[in-house]
Amino acid sequence: MTEYIRTQILLEKKQRQELDAIAGNAGISFSELVREYLDSQLRIHKYDEMRLAAEQLYSDYTLDKNLTEMTALDGEDFINAEG
């Protein structure tokens, strides 16, 4: 079971009205809609962090021979070698 924490935020009246309408049309509660929207934004944020980290490491993985030696392995051969 998910543990919830009561959180209070202030919204503009128009924001609340629009969110209420969306939740009503979706047949879900306002709180559920807000949690879904937050989850979506958190996924985007995590993806952006991972993308930035990959971009920062890209030159290391393309230029450092010690990091790129295993890229020559064929994926299927590597997987089949385990079994």
BALUM-995675 format. One record per atom (N, C-alpha, C, O, CB): residue in one letter; x, y, z; residue number from 1; atom name. Coordinates in pm, 1 decimal. Each point is the difference from the previous one (the first is absolute). Glycine has a CB too. Layout:
N
residuo  px  py  pz  num  atomo
A  X  Y  Z  NUM  CA
...
//
This chain:
83
residuo  px  py  pz  num  atomo
M  84.1  -117.7  0.0  1  N
M  -84.1  117.7  0.0  1  CA
M  88.8  124.3  0.0  1  C
M  100.4  6.2  71.0  1  O
M  -285.0  -130.9  50.8  1  CB
T  146.9  220.8  -200.5  2  N
T  75.1  124.4  -9.4  2  CA
T  -24.5  85.2  122.5  2  C
T  -112.2  10.5  49.5  2  O
T  99.1  -18.9  -298.6  2  CB
E  119.4  68.5  296.5  3  N
E  -12.2  89.7  113.7  3  CA
E  -13.7  142.6  -53.2  3  C
E  85.4  47.6  -74.8  3  O
E  51.1  -203.4  224.3  3  CB
Y  -242.9  222.4  -110.9  4  N
Y  -24.3  136.0  -46.0  4  CA
Y  37.2  99.4  108.4  4  C
Y  -10.4  -29.2  119.1  4  O
Y  -173.3  -52.1  -268.6  4  CB
I  226.8  197.9  107.6  5  N
I  28.9  111.6  89.4  5  CA
I  -88.4  115.5  -43.2  5  C
I  1.9  40.7  -116.2  5  O
I  239.1  -116.4  156.6  5  CB
R  -316.8  127.3  51.5  6  N
R  -86.5  113.3  -32.1  6  CA
R  87.8  120.2  -30.4  6  C
R  89.1  35.3  77.3  6  O
R  -276.0  -124.5  69.8  6  CB
T  159.5  151.8  -262.3  7  N
T  77.7  114.8  -44.7  7  CA
T  -95.4  109.2  -44.3  7  C
T  -96.9  -25.5  -71.5  7  O
T  289.1  -122.5  1.0  7  CB
Q  -164.6  266.8  112.7  8  N
Q  -85.5  112.1  -36.5  8  CA
Q  74.2  88.7  -99.5  8  C
Q  115.9  35.7  21.2  8  O
Q  -232.6  -43.4  203.9  8  CB
I  47.7  42.7  -334.6  9  N
I  56.7  91.4  -98.3  9  CA
I  -105.2  104.9  -33.8  9  C
I  -119.5  -21.6  19.9  9  O
I  271.7  -159.5  -114.3  9  CB
L  -107.2  292.6  44.2  10  N
L  -90.7  105.0  -44.6  10  CA
L  0.7  1.5  -152.0  10  C
L  105.6  7.4  -62.8  10  O
L  -65.5  130.5  272.9  10  CB
L  -158.8  -145.1  -268.1  11  N
L  -14.9  4.9  -144.6  11  CA
L  -78.6  124.5  -36.9  11  C
L  -78.0  52.6  79.4  11  O
L  86.7  -304.6  -96.2  11  CB
E  13.8  297.2  -104.5  12  N
E  -86.9  105.0  -52.1  12  CA
E  -137.7  -60.5  -22.2  12  C
E  -12.2  -119.3  -27.7  12  O
E  206.8  241.7  -82.5  12  CB
K  -297.0  -40.9  122.3  13  N
K  -136.8  -48.7  -14.7  13  CA
K  -18.7  -69.8  -135.4  13  C
K  -62.0  -106.1  -7.5  13  O
K  -19.5  292.3  157.3  13  CB
K  135.0  -126.5  -255.4  14  N
K  -13.7  -58.1  -134.0  14  CA
K  69.0  -135.9  -7.5  14  C
K  -52.8  -92.5  -61.8  14  O
K  42.4  323.3  -37.1  14  CB
Q  128.0  -244.2  161.1  15  N
Q  70.4  -128.2  1.1  15  CA
Q  -87.3  -107.3  65.0  15  C
Q  -15.5  -109.5  -54.0  15  O
Q  237.9  229.2  63.8  15  CB
R  -278.4  -87.7  105.1  16  N
R  -82.6  -97.6  72.5  16  CA
R  -121.5  -38.8  -82.4  16  C
R  -36.1  -117.6  -6.1  16  O
R  113.2  212.9  224.8  16  CB
Q  -140.3  2.2  -282.0  17  N
Q  -118.2  -29.3  -81.3  17  CA
Q  35.1  -91.7  -116.9  17  C
Q  -73.3  -94.2  -30.2  17  O
Q  -24.5  315.9  94.9  17  CB
E  209.2  -193.6  -129.4  18  N
E  40.9  -83.4  -112.9  18  CA
E  35.0  -141.3  45.1  18  C
E  -37.2  -97.6  -65.1  18  O
E  121.3  301.7  -51.8  18  CB
L  -12.6  -214.7  228.4  19  N
L  35.1  -132.2  51.9  19  CA
L  -122.7  -77.4  44.6  19  C
L  -8.9  -120.6  -23.0  19  O
L  228.9  211.0  94.1  19  CB
D  -314.7  -22.5  -7.5  20  N
D  -125.5  -65.8  39.0  20  CA
D  -73.0  -53.4  -121.7  20  C
D  -52.6  -111.3  2.6  20  O
D  35.1  261.9  196.1  20  CB
A  13.8  -71.6  -305.9  21  N
A  -68.0  -42.8  -122.8  21  CA
A  69.8  -122.2  -60.9  21  C
A  -66.2  -94.9  -42.1  21  O
A  -7.7  332.9  0.4  21  CB
I  204.9  -235.4  37.2  22  N
I  75.5  -113.1  -55.9  22  CA
I  -23.7  -125.4  83.9  22  C
I  -24.2  -108.1  -53.8  22  O
I  199.7  266.2  -36.3  22  CB
A  -168.4  -142.7  221.1  23  N
A  -22.0  -115.1  88.6  23  CA
A  -141.4  -53.9  -17.4  23  C
A  -20.3  -121.2  -6.7  23  O
A  186.2  214.1  171.7  23  CB
G  -263.1  -3.1  -172.4  24  N
G  -139.1  -43.6  -19.2  24  CA
G  -18.5  -75.5  -129.8  24  C
G  -66.8  -103.3  -3.1  24  O
G  -8.1  298.2  135.7  24  CB
N  133.3  -144.5  -239.3  25  N
N  -11.6  -67.1  -130.6  25  CA
N  70.2  -135.6  0.2  25  C
N  -41.9  -92.1  -70.2  25  O
N  30.4  316.3  -40.8  25  CB
A  118.1  -236.2  189.6  26  N
A  74.5  -126.0  7.6  26  CA
A  -61.9  -96.1  102.0  26  C
A  37.5  -117.1  6.3  26  O
A  170.8  240.7  -72.0  26  CB
G  -302.0  -74.0  144.6  27  N
G  -64.6  -85.0  100.5  27  CA
G  91.2  -32.2  117.9  27  C
G  -12.4  -106.0  61.4  27  O
G  -125.2  9.6  -243.3  27  CB
I  229.0  187.8  213.5  28  N
I  89.5  -20.8  112.7  28  CA
I  -8.1  120.6  93.6  28  C
I  -54.5  104.5  -35.8  28  O
I  208.5  -247.8  -106.2  28  CB
S  -100.1  127.4  259.8  29  N
S  -2.0  110.0  95.8  29  CA
S  104.1  105.4  -38.3  29  C
S  93.9  -27.1  -74.8  29  O
S  -172.1  -130.4  256.2  29  CB
F  59.1  276.3  -128.7  30  N
F  96.1  107.3  -20.1  30  CA
F  137.8  -44.0  48.9  30  C
F  100.4  21.5  -67.9  30  O
F  -283.5  150.7  92.1  30  CB
S  187.2  -233.8  93.8  31  N
S  128.1  -43.6  57.5  31  CA
S  69.7  -101.7  -89.3  31  C
S  121.3  6.6  -19.9  31  O
S  -212.7  35.3  248.3  31  CB
E  14.7  -135.1  -281.6  32  N
E  60.1  -100.7  -87.9  32  CA
E  56.4  64.9  -125.5  32  C
E  108.5  -35.9  -45.8  32  O
E  -268.1  -136.4  133.5  32  CB
L  86.3  267.0  -142.8  33  N
L  48.1  70.5  -118.0  33  CA
L  131.0  72.8  29.9  33  C
L  94.8  -8.2  -78.1  33  O
L  -331.6  34.4  -1.5  33  CB
V  242.3  43.8  190.8  34  N
V  121.5  73.6  36.9  34  CA
V  116.0  -97.3  19.5  34  C
V  111.5  27.9  -44.1  34  O
V  -250.5  152.6  153.6  34  CB
R  114.7  -293.9  -44.4  35  N
R  107.6  -99.2  16.7  35  CA
R  48.8  -51.9  -134.6  35  C
R  120.2  -17.5  -19.7  35  O
R  -217.1  -47.9  240.8  35  CB
E  4.3  40.4  -314.4  36  N
E  39.2  -46.8  -133.2  36  CA
E  83.5  105.1  -72.3  36  C
E  100.8  -32.4  -62.9  36  O
E  -308.6  -107.9  51.9  36  CB
Y  165.7  265.5  20.1  37  N
Y  74.9  108.0  -64.6  37  CA
Y  138.8  12.8  61.4  37  C
Y  98.5  18.0  -71.6  37  O
Y  -313.3  102.8  22.0  37  CB
L  222.7  -129.9  181.1  38  N
L  129.9  9.0  66.3  38  CA
L  89.7  -117.2  -38.1  38  C
L  119.1  18.6  -25.0  38  O
L  -226.9  103.7  214.8  38  CB
D  51.4  -243.0  -194.3  39  N
D  78.3  -117.1  -41.5  39  CA
D  55.6  20.1  -140.7  39  C
D  115.2  -33.6  -27.1  39  O
D  -257.3  -114.6  173.2  39  CB
S  60.4  202.7  -234.5  40  N
S  43.8  25.0  -137.0  40  CA
S  115.7  99.1  -2.7  40  C
S  98.8  -21.8  -70.1  40  O
S  -330.8  -25.1  -11.9  40  CB
Q  220.5  153.2  156.2  41  N
Q  105.8  100.0  4.0  41  CA
Q  127.0  -54.8  65.5  41  C
Q  111.0  33.0  -41.8  41  O
Q  -285.9  145.5  51.0  41  CB
L  158.2  -261.9  93.0  42  N
L  116.8  -60.7  64.9  42  CA
L  72.9  -93.8  -95.5  42  C
L  123.0  -4.4  0.0  42  O
L  -238.3  22.0  222.0  42  CB
R  40.1  -93.7  -304.3  43  N
R  63.1  -86.9  -100.5  43  CA
R  78.3  83.5  -100.9  43  C
R  112.1  -35.2  -36.9  43  O
R  -297.0  -134.0  64.9  43  CB
I  125.4  280.2  -72.5  44  N
I  67.7  87.8  -95.0  44  CA
I  127.3  56.4  62.1  44  C
I  104.5  5.0  -64.8  44  O
I  -325.1  52.8  -42.0  44  CB
H  211.2  -16.0  230.8  45  N
H  116.4  55.1  69.9  45  CA
H  111.0  -104.9  11.3  45  C
H  116.4  30.9  -25.2  45  O
H  -267.5  124.5  154.1  45  CB
K  116.7  -278.2  -91.6  46  N
K  99.0  -107.6  12.9  46  CA
K  62.9  -30.5  -136.0  46  C
K  121.2  -19.3  -9.6  46  O
K  -249.4  -78.0  204.6  46  CB
Y  46.5  93.0  -299.1  47  N
Y  51.1  -23.6  -134.7  47  CA
Y  98.5  110.3  -38.9  47  C
Y  107.1  -28.6  -53.5  47  O
Y  -321.8  -89.0  -9.6  47  CB
D  179.1  242.7  89.6  48  N
D  88.1  112.2  -32.6  48  CA
D  132.1  -10.0  75.8  48  C
D  106.0  27.8  -56.2  48  O
D  -307.1  115.4  12.3  48  CB
E  195.5  -182.7  171.4  49  N
E  123.4  -17.4  77.4  49  CA
E  87.2  -109.4  -60.6  49  C
E  121.4  16.5  -11.7  49  O
E  -241.2  59.3  218.8  49  CB
M  58.6  -187.0  -245.3  50  N
M  75.0  -110.8  -59.6  50  CA
M  58.9  40.6  -134.7  50  C
M  114.2  -34.5  -30.6  50  O
M  -263.5  -129.4  148.4  50  CB
R  72.4  236.8  -198.3  51  N
R  47.5  46.4  -130.1  51  CA
R  120.3  92.8  17.8  51  C
R  98.7  -11.6  -72.5  51  O
R  -332.2  -8.9  -22.0  51  CB
L  225.1  112.1  190.7  52  N
L  110.0  91.9  26.2  52  CA
L  125.1  -76.0  45.0  52  C
L  110.6  29.8  -44.9  52  O
L  -276.5  149.3  106.2  52  CB
A  147.9  -277.0  27.1  53  N
A  114.2  -79.7  45.4  53  CA
A  62.2  -75.2  -116.9  53  C
A  122.4  -7.2  -10.8  53  O
A  -227.5  -16.5  238.0  53  CB
A  22.1  -32.7  -315.1  54  N
A  51.9  -73.2  -116.6  54  CA
A  74.9  94.4  -93.5  54  C
A  105.1  -35.2  -53.6  54  O
A  -295.2  -129.3  70.8  54  CB
E  135.6  284.4  -36.5  55  N
E  67.9  97.2  -85.8  55  CA
E  135.1  39.7  58.4  55  C
E  97.1  17.3  -73.7  55  O
E  -319.7  67.4  -4.2  55  CB
Q  229.0  -70.4  209.0  56  N
Q  125.2  38.7  64.4  56  CA
Q  104.0  -111.7  -7.7  56  C
Q  119.9  27.6  -2.6  56  O
Q  -249.2  121.7  156.0  56  CB
L  84.7  -274.9  -157.0  57  N
L  92.7  -113.2  -6.9  57  CA
L  31.1  -45.1  -142.5  57  C
L  88.7  -82.8  -20.9  57  O
L  -176.1  12.3  240.4  57  CB
Y  15.5  124.1  -316.8  58  N
Y  12.4  -45.9  -138.0  58  CA
Y  144.5  4.5  -50.1  58  C
Y  49.3  -97.6  -56.6  58  O
Y  -281.9  177.0  16.5  58  CB
S  299.1  31.6  60.5  59  N
S  137.3  9.7  -51.7  59  CA
S  91.9  -100.6  68.1  59  C
S  89.8  -54.5  -64.1  59  O
S  -126.9  297.1  15.4  59  CB
D  16.2  -267.9  177.5  60  N
D  81.4  -101.1  68.6  60  CA
D  -16.8  -136.5  -65.0  60  C
D  98.4  -70.9  -21.0  60  O
D  -119.2  199.6  234.8  60  CB
Y  -100.9  -165.9  -245.4  61  N
Y  -26.0  -132.0  -56.2  61  CA
Y  39.8  -10.6  -146.0  61  C
Y  20.0  -110.7  -50.1  61  O
Y  -204.9  87.3  210.9  61  CB
T  196.9  134.4  -229.6  62  N
T  41.3  -7.9  -140.2  62  CA
T  150.2  16.5  -16.9  62  C
T  56.1  -43.6  -100.5  62  O
T  -278.3  132.2  36.0  62  CB
L  287.6  -26.5  161.2  63  N
L  143.0  28.3  -14.0  63  CA
L  90.4  -85.2  88.2  63  C
L  116.1  -21.4  -34.8  63  O
L  -181.8  249.5  -23.1  63  CB
D  16.0  -276.9  170.3  64  N
D  83.6  -75.4  93.5  64  CA
D  1.4  -147.1  -39.7  64  C
D  -101.2  -68.9  13.4  64  O
D  48.9  232.6  171.9  64  CB
K  166.0  -212.2  -233.9  65  N
K  11.3  -137.9  -48.4  65  CA
K  -37.3  -101.6  108.4  65  C
K  -60.3  -102.8  -30.7  65  O
K  240.2  177.5  -127.2  65  CB
N  -145.6  -47.8  282.5  66  N
N  -33.0  -92.9  108.1  66  CA
N  -150.8  -15.5  18.4  66  C
N  -47.0  -106.0  41.3  66  O
N  260.8  168.5  70.3  66  CB
L  -288.1  40.8  -141.4  67  N
L  -146.0  -7.5  14.9  67  CA
L  -67.0  -58.4  -123.5  67  C
L  -112.7  -48.8  8.2  67  O
L  122.6  245.3  143.7  67  CB
T  57.9  -192.1  -266.4  68  N
T  -64.5  -44.3  -123.8  68  CA
T  43.6  -137.8  -46.8  68  C
T  -49.8  -48.0  -101.8  68  O
T  33.4  284.2  40.5  68  CB
E  107.3  -301.2  132.1  69  N
E  48.7  -131.0  -44.6  69  CA
E  -112.5  -102.7  -12.7  69  C
E  0.6  -80.4  -93.2  69  O
E  217.4  131.3  202.4  69  CB
M  -313.2  -49.5  -18.2  70  N
M  -105.9  -100.8  -3.0  70  CA
M  -109.1  30.8  -101.5  70  C
M  -86.6  -84.2  -23.8  70  O
M  134.3  40.1  261.5  70  CB
T  -45.8  161.8  -297.8  71  N
T  -103.1  31.2  -98.3  71  CA
T  15.5  -83.4  -125.7  71  C
T  -93.6  -9.8  -79.3  71  O
T  81.8  240.5  169.8  71  CB
A  128.1  -291.0  -110.2  72  N
A  21.9  -84.1  -117.3  72  CA
A  -69.4  -135.1  13.6  72  C
A  -15.9  -71.0  -99.3  72  O
A  234.3  185.6  63.1  72  CB
L  -259.8  -151.4  157.0  73  N
L  -67.9  -128.3  18.9  73  CA
L  -136.4  2.7  -66.2  73  C
L  -72.1  99.5  6.8  73  O
L  194.6  -135.2  208.9  73  CB
D  -156.3  -73.1  -278.6  74  N
D  -132.9  -13.5  -56.8  74  CA
D  -96.3  -34.9  112.0  74  C
D  27.2  -92.2  76.9  74  O
D  66.0  19.6  -301.3  74  CB
G  -202.8  142.0  236.1  75  N
G  -93.8  -20.8  109.8  75  CA
G  -48.7  -143.3  11.9  75  C
G  -9.1  -52.1  111.1  75  O
G  -59.2  285.7  -139.5  75  CB
E  36.9  -298.5  -82.1  76  N
E  -51.3  -137.4  7.8  76  CA
E  107.0  -95.4  50.7  76  C
E  -28.7  -87.1  82.1  76  O
E  -129.1  136.0  -269.9  76  CB
D  281.1  -33.5  140.0  77  N
D  107.3  -87.0  44.9  77  CA
D  22.9  17.9  149.6  77  C
D  24.7  -97.2  71.4  77  O
D  81.5  107.7  -299.1  77  CB
F  -114.2  111.1  274.1  78  N
F  22.0  28.4  142.1  78  CA
F  -112.2  -64.1  83.8  78  C
F  27.2  -60.3  103.8  78  O
F  91.1  278.7  -162.5  78  CB
I  -241.8  -205.5  14.5  79  N
I  -113.5  -58.0  71.9  79  CA
I  8.1  -152.1  -3.2  79  C
I  -21.0  -65.1  102.4  79  O
I  -120.6  265.2  -160.1  79  CB
N  171.7  -257.3  -57.9  80  N
N  7.8  -145.2  -12.9  80  CA
N  115.0  -59.0  79.3  80  C
N  -7.0  -115.8  41.0  80  O
N  -94.3  136.5  -265.1  80  CB
A  207.4  56.3  246.7  81  N
A  114.7  -48.9  76.1  81  CA
A  -36.6  -23.3  146.7  81  C
A  62.9  -81.1  68.0  81  O
A  90.2  203.4  -224.8  81  CB
E  -255.9  -50.3  205.3  82  N
E  -42.0  -15.5  139.3  82  CA
E  -69.7  -133.2  23.5  82  C
E  17.5  -60.6  105.7  82  O
E  -40.0  307.9  -89.2  82  CB
G  -55.1  -293.3  -112.0  83  N
G  -86.7  -116.0  20.2  83  CA
G  64.9  -125.7  -33.6  83  C
G  -61.0  -106.2  12.1  83  O
G  -125.7  243.3  -56.3  83  CB
//
